[in-house]
């Protein structure tokens, strides 16, 4: 019975395995310099340490892309679980398929890989301009305050609300954008990824405030973005997040006047 259950739900096992593997490698990235300093497989440790060390050369773009891709997978895949759960209901109704489940995830991940490529290039540019430090954090508290303020304002924007409405009503989304054509799920995954990007890109960019390899920031951001998309409680989360971000921006604006720089 258990083996039959696992066979029937291998698509969910694969999804959760991907999330766990992503977080495992994120942990390695966060511990990269320690692994190197401890001499744990020097080549292995040096590789992971080098990924999260800021460089200004375009030759380091693949490493930054890997870092941001792992962050995106680890943080964003959990947020799409409710939507995938709705598609799983379609599978049970013989409307969807397990192959379509995988294609849906592939389309979703493709959007976030594009976002990761943009962020990787952005980080290299910020390093070249000496605007961020070793941890990928803005060195100027005023810039951090501006980013936080923009993210706070975006929480109340019509674009954010429109994207969230799609994420919170997955069945309506599937009815609106579904298709009878073969392999339509990849294109549907692209749409889901785009709406998800519209919801979360500003919060993701706060990594330049909290730290691109800050495990605590990533875990909190993942939970908040997941809660935002839940139909029952999401509407009670979005605005409080905006208020907290606004208050945080004020703190960063006041830092120079408090002599904390």
Buried (B, 14 or more C-beta within 10 A) or exposed (E): EEEEEEEEEBBBEBBEEBBEEBBEBBBBBBBBBEBBEEEEEEEEBEBBBBBBBBBEEEEBBEBBBBBBBBBBBBBBBBBBBBBBEBBBEBBEEEEBBBEBBBBBBBBBBBBBBBBBBEBBBBBBEBBEEEBBEEEBBBEBBEBBBBBBBBBBBBBEEEEBBEBBBBBBBBEEBBEEBBEEEEEBBBBBBBBBBBBBBBBBBBBBBBBBBBBBBBBEBBBEBBBBBBBBBBEEEBBEBBEEBBEBBBEBBEBBBEBEEEEEE
